[in-house]
Amino acid sequence: MEVKMNNSKNVQLFGLPAETGRWFYVLLGLLVLLCLGTVYSWSIFRKPLESLFNINATQSLLPFTVLLVVFAILMPITGFYINKLGVRLITVIGGIVMGMGYILSSLASNITTLVITYGVIAGAGVGIVYGVPLAVTAKWFPDQKGLAVGLTVIGFGLSPLITAPLAKTLIGSYGVLFTFMILGSIFTVIVLTVATTLKLPPKEWKPVTYNPPLTSALERATETAMVKSRSFYSLWFCYTIGTFVGLSAIGISSPVAEEIIKLDATTAAFAVSLFAIFNGVGRPLFGWLTDKFQPKGAAITSYVLILIGSIIMLSANEGQIISYVVAFSLFWLSLGGWLAIAPTATLTFFNPDNYAQNYGIVFTAYGVGALLGTLVAGQLRDLFGSYTLAFYPMAGLAIAGIIVAEFTLHYHSRQIHV
């Protein structure tokens, strides 16, 4: 899709004025992230894989954990190549790599192979592609960055609403391994198709009614390194906590339903789809909250919800379906929130011209939270025979997050030391 400009700098997208046409990038980005977000349906794959490969809970989490870590490592690296290679080429490369990872996973004969094909290869593809729709949307929406980015990443959060029941059906009909083949083929076609439409706005373009704050723009223009700022470390730590809890919960959603609440596998899969709605809603909701109340207010809100959910699950027992649904809805909502809070805070605190690179570095917190969160949850289950103990560290981290956000999560205008 070409971006057209006339002599009066009237930018057009998809045959419409840019301020209207730019919303298509939100929808297309959402579609791409819907494919990538299938990783959040991993809990549906775990029980079939545990039976197929005769592995334990920690082992069945490994492909998911490795994928999240590789995802978080590749995301910042990709950010530094967006301007050099272009958003289309990067999306094509990432889409092909991700598809190859899924397809090769269908040939896995053991968990080690699956860690490589799904965790490393598919994870690399997800990491390459993920930041591109966000960068495109952020560039086209300087006036509504929180809402637009939140609406774009809603695809990643809503993915299990579609892919969890789809995966469950495919696994029942074709087996868990061939399901990877089917999903990988579909996702590759979708991502490559969307890639042909992506483009960043001309540097001089901005919405007609948008006037950036002069003071903050001048301050941010003098920044030489985001990593020298106190705001970066505060945001990174808070993001790590949010993803630690959220990804721990996502990885154990289905097993907790089956082992603690005693739901059957089909009902557990349906519950994961329900939680995906909250994950998706959390992104525009917390994007809006971040725009309105600043990152600190949105962060504290998410931690309070996490704390409530943890307390509920610490006392949950067999048959307490409402407690389970409420608690995990809050966990998924909060994780969705952080996928909007963090990119919006990055745009707010640091030079928006360097957004792709900056958010890539901030996103490493996601990888650390994913690695620690999923490993802790699996280890506690294997050591003590129950997932219940996993909610103690979640509650403690939520309290720590509230304290850190309250006192440190804000922009420091004189924070750079050169």
Protein Blocks (a to p, Z undefined) as FASTA:
>chain_A
ZZdddfkopaceehiafklmmmmmmmmmmmmmmmmmmmmmmmmmmmmmmmmnopafklmm
mmmmmmmmmmmmmmmmmmmmmmmnopklmmmmmmmmmmmmmmmmmmpcbfklmmmmmmmm
mmmmmmmmmmmmmmmmmmmmmmlmmmmmmmmmmmmmmmmmmmmmmmmmmmmmnojklmmm
mmmmmmmmmmmmmmmmgccddfkbccfklccdfklmmmmmmpcbfklpfklmmmmmmmmm
mmmmmmmmmmmmmmmmmmmnopafklmmmmmmmmmmmmmmmmmmmmmmmmmnojklmmmm
mmmmmmmmmmmmmmgcehilmlmmmmmmmmmmmmmmmmmmmmmmmmmmmcfklmmmmmmm
mmmmmmmmmmmmmmmmmmmmmmnopaklmmmmmmmmmmmmmmmmmmmmccdfklccZZ
